[in-house]
Amino acid sequence: MESDKPVKILLVDDRTENLFALEVIFSDQNYLCVRANSGKEALDILSNEEDFAIILMDVQMPRMDGFETVELIRQNKKLERIPIIFLTASMDSSVQIFKGYLAGAVDYLIKPFSPVILKAKVAVFVDLFKKNHELLAQAEEMKRLNKNVIIEKLLSKYTLSIIEAIHDPLFVINPEGIITDMNNASINITEAMSRDNLIGAIFLDYFTDVLKAGEGCQQVFSKGFLNGYPLTFLNSQRTNVLFNGSVYEDDGGKVLGAVLVAREATN
């Protein structure tokens, strides 16, 4: 979540003056205090909003007390991890305190409580809430990146299958004239031992006229394309070909290389 975005906390109490007092305590914090005047109203709010860092719950409320409200909140899987602190004057026995923990509260404060202590306890859970959101955001980013990697791999395999389906020799060279990729037809026409022998090799070295091949490379990178450029491969057959090609760029328009396809010249 954004660091400057207010963190939401839910205040539940049937007395308006108590809700106001809590808001005053947190007035100097970057919190968005949401009021609920009853357990039912709290449940209604939580049915529409789930992104609360913490809930401060009064125990003694008419019709639906804090214990019952918390038990109902904990039945919702989406809300079960929201920490709840009971604020009450009635939890003066170990039995009631245990009942509060059993209902699903993580802590309690007995009235009159210290505003400093309350702020400190809330700050701990708010910090955990922020860290949890950061981890979730990082996890989502990792999922997105992994998904992109998978897509790129699939596209790479798809592109490779298209390249190999082309029976004409195909070369990919960088602006320095170094071969970075090719198809099997290129391996055959150059009479190279393997793909590894071609990758990293100088493209010009595979032609009878090195100067003319260099001029062809300059043309494709200066004009952005090459159309019907004649060259002869330096192989046992001295194969005459016509090269067509074009450059490819990154998202910023920088030329990364060129794709060149050789069609055997017919007499």
C-alpha positions in Angstrom: 0.0 0.0 0.0 1.1 3.6 -0.5 3.1 4.8 2.5 1.2 8.1 2.8 -2.3 6.6 2.5 -4.2 6.7 5.8 -4.6 3.3 7.5 -8.2 2.4 8.4 -9.2 1.4 11.9 -12.7 0.5 13.0 -14.0 1.9 16.3 -17.0 0.1 17.7 -18.9 1.5 20.7 -22.5 2.3 21.4 -21.6 5.6 23.1 -20.8 8.5 20.9 -18.7 10.3 23.4 -16.4 7.2 23.6 -16.0 7.1 19.8 -15.2 10.8 19.9 -12.6 10.3 22.6 -10.9 7.5 20.6 -10.8 9.8 17.5 -9.1 12.5 19.6 -6.4 10.0 20.8 -5.6 9.1 17.2 -6.0 12.6 15.7 -2.2 13.0 15.4 -1.8 9.7 13.5 -2.2 8.9 9.9 -5.3 6.8 10.6 -8.8 6.9 9.1 -11.1 6.2 12.0 -14.4 4.6 10.9 -17.2 4.7 13.5 -19.7 1.9 14.3 -22.4 2.6 17.0 -23.3 -1.1 17.4 -22.1 -4.6 16.7 -24.6 -4.9 13.8 -23.3 -1.6 12.3 -19.8 -2.9 12.6 -20.8 -6.1 10.7 -22.5 -4.1 8.0 -19.4 -2.0 7.6 -17.1 -5.0 7.4 -19.3 -6.7 4.8 -18.4 -3.9 2.4 -14.9 -2.9 3.7 -12.3 -5.5 4.7 -9.1 -3.4 4.6 -9.0 -2.4 8.3 -5.6 -2.6 10.1 -7.3 -3.1 13.5 -10.7 -3.1 15.3 -11.2 -1.5 18.7 -14.3 -3.1 20.2 -16.3 -2.2 23.3 -17.6 -5.2 25.1 -20.8 -3.9 26.8 -23.2 -2.9 24.0 -27.0 -3.5 23.9 -28.6 -6.2 21.8 -25.2 -7.6 20.5 -22.3 -7.3 22.8 -18.6 -7.3 21.8 -18.1 -11.0 22.4 -20.9 -12.0 20.0 -19.8 -9.4 17.5 -16.3 -10.7 17.4 -17.5 -14.3 17.1 -19.5 -13.3 14.0 -16.6 -11.4 12.6 -14.3 -14.4 13.0 -16.8 -16.6 11.0 -15.9 -14.6 7.9 -12.7 -16.0 6.4 -11.8 -12.6 4.9 -12.0 -10.9 8.3 -10.5 -13.6 10.5 -7.0 -12.0 10.4 -8.0 -8.5 11.4 -6.7 -8.0 15.0 -9.3 -6.9 17.5 -8.6 -5.2 20.9 -11.4 -5.1 23.5 -11.8 -1.8 25.3 -14.0 -2.3 28.4 -14.5 -1.6 32.0 -16.1 -5.0 32.7 -13.2 -7.4 32.0 -12.1 -7.4 35.6 -11.8 -11.2 36.0 -9.6 -13.9 34.4 -12.8 -15.7 33.2 -14.0 -12.7 31.2 -10.5 -12.0 29.9 -10.2 -15.6 28.8 -13.7 -15.3 27.1 -12.4 -12.3 25.2 -9.4 -14.2 23.8 -11.6 -17.2 23.1 -14.0 -15.0 21.1 -11.1 -14.0 18.9 -9.6 -10.8 20.4 -5.8 -10.4 20.4 -5.6 -8.0 23.3 -7.7 -6.0 25.8 -7.5 -2.7 27.7 -9.5 -2.1 30.8 -11.1 1.4 31.2 -9.9 3.9 32.1 -6.9 3.0 30.0 -3.8 5.1 29.1 -4.0 6.7 25.7 -0.3 6.3 25.3 -0.5 2.6 25.9 -3.5 2.3 23.5 -1.6 4.3 20.8 1.4 2.1 21.2 -0.6 -1.2 20.9 -2.4 0.1 17.9 0.8 1.3 16.3 2.3 -2.3 16.5 -0.7 -3.8 14.6 -0.7 -1.0 12.1 3.0 -1.6 11.4 2.3 -5.3 10.9 -0.6 -4.4 8.6 1.6 -2.3 6.5 4.4 -4.9 6.3 1.9 -7.5 5.4 0.5 -5.4 2.5 4.1 -4.8 1.3 4.8 -8.5 1.3 1.5 -9.2 -0.6 2.4 -6.5 -3.1 5.8 -8.0 -3.6 4.3 -11.4 -4.0 1.9 -10.1 -6.6 4.8 -8.4 -8.4 6.7 -11.7 -8.4 3.7 -13.5 -9.8 3.4 -10.9 -12.5 7.1 -11.1 -13.3 7.0 -14.9 -13.3 3.9 -14.8 -15.6 5.8 -12.5 -17.9 8.8 -14.8 -18.0 6.5 -17.7 -18.8 4.8 -15.7 -21.6 8.2 -14.7 -22.9 9.4 -18.3 -22.9 6.2 -19.4 -24.8 6.7 -16.5 -27.3 10.3 -17.5 -27.7 9.4 -21.1 -28.5 6.6 -19.8 -30.8 9.0 -17.5 -32.6 11.7 -20.2 -32.8 9.1 -22.6 -34.4 8.3 -19.9 -37.0 12.0 -19.3 -37.7 12.7 -23.0 -38.2 9.6 -23.3 -40.4 11.4 -20.9 -42.8 13.4 -23.0 -45.3 15.5 -20.0 -46.3 18.6 -19.2 -44.2 17.8 -16.6 -41.5 20.4 -14.7 -39.5 20.1 -12.3 -36.6 23.0 -9.9 -36.2 23.7 -7.1 -33.9 24.9 -3.6 -35.0 28.5 -4.8 -34.8 27.8 -7.5 -37.4 28.0 -10.4 -34.9 25.6 -13.3 -35.4 23.3 -13.6 -32.4 20.9 -16.2 -33.7 20.0 -18.2 -36.8 17.9 -21.1 -38.0 19.0 -24.6 -39.1 18.9 -23.5 -42.8 21.7 -21.0 -42.0 23.8 -23.7 -40.4 23.4 -25.8 -43.5 24.3 -23.1 -46.0 27.4 -21.9 -44.1 28.4 -25.6 -43.6 29.0 -24.8 -39.9 29.5 -27.6 -37.5 26.7 -26.4 -35.1 24.7 -23.5 -33.9 27.4 -22.7 -31.3 29.9 -22.3 -34.1 27.8 -19.5 -35.6 26.7 -17.6 -32.5 29.3 -14.9 -31.8 30.9 -15.3 -35.2 31.4 -12.4 -37.7 28.6 -12.4 -40.3 30.9 -11.0 -43.0 33.3 -13.9 -42.8 30.8 -16.3 -44.5 30.8 -14.5 -47.9 33.2 -14.5 -50.8 33.2 -10.7 -51.0 33.7 -9.4 -47.4 33.5 -5.7 -48.5 30.2 -6.1 -50.3 28.8 -8.0 -47.3 29.9 -5.2 -45.1 28.2 -2.6 -47.3 25.0 -4.7 -47.1 25.2 -4.6 -43.3 25.7 -0.9 -43.3 22.7 -0.4 -45.6 20.3 -2.4 -43.4 21.3 -0.5 -40.3 21.3 2.9 -42.0 18.1 2.6 -44.0 16.4 0.1 -41.7 15.9 -2.5 -44.4 17.6 -4.5 -47.1 15.9 -5.6 -50.3 17.3 -8.1 -52.8 20.9 -7.6 -51.9 23.2 -10.1 -53.8 25.9 -12.0 -52.0 27.7 -15.3 -52.4 28.3 -17.7 -49.5 31.8 -18.9 -48.9 30.8 -22.6 -48.9 31.7 -25.5 -51.1 28.9 -24.7 -53.5 29.5 -20.9 -53.6 25.8 -20.4 -53.2 24.4 -17.2 -54.7 21.6 -15.6 -52.6 19.5 -12.4 -52.4 19.2 -10.9 -48.9 16.1 -9.2 -47.5 16.1 -7.9 -44.0 15.0 -5.2 -41.5 16.1 -3.9 -38.2 14.3 -4.4 -34.9 14.2 -2.0 -32.0 13.5 -1.8 -28.2 10.6 0.1 -26.7 12.6 3.3 -26.7 13.4 3.0 -30.5 17.0 1.9 -30.1 18.1 -0.4 -32.8 19.1 -3.7 -31.3 19.9 -5.7 -34.4 18.7 -6.9 -37.8 17.0 -10.0 -39.2 18.4 -11.1 -42.6 16.8 -13.8 -44.8 18.7 -15.2 -47.8 16.8 -16.5 -50.8 18.8 -18.6 -53.2 19.2 -16.7 -56.5 17.9 -18.5 -59.5 19.5 -18.2 -62.9 
